């Protein structure tokens, strides 16, 4: 089973929904209050709604939200809770190991959580500001795959080793 949007709509009539969570943002540069709010109500809303709200926040904005907080909030959330069936099917069709890329600022020494399958995306604006990472990970290490009705799919993975910097423009692109 995967996200059941009819069930989510029904639950959203009673419990705080993704819009309620997003409304807590103080600006596009600070999404932390959104995540803090969702984390504070985690145990008082149905698990499926929590996962759906978290997905919405991850897609909406992660500015000023520490990676360790996002990882903590993903604990206990399974693929069936946070992804649509087409996303789960896509992961299942991947090779056992996949190559992922991340474009970022040259000051990022350890890669963050958001990755792409396409090198061209990682190398393009607005993602690449001077450095591009590459990693090969087991598909089971994917925490979330966001591709349902999206222009660009995103892989959320906690890559702490085995990555390489394939492009580094230093501070010249800033």
Secondary structure, DSSP 4 states (H G I P E B T S, - for coil): ----HHHHHHHHTTS--HHHHHTT-SBTTB-HHHHHHHHHHGGGS-HHHHHHHHHHHHHH--TT--HHHHHHHHTT--HHHHS-HHHHHHHHHS-SEEEEEEEEETT--S--SEEBS-HHHHTSTTT-BEEEEEEEEEGGG-SEEE-TT-SS-EEE----SSEEEEEE-TTTT-
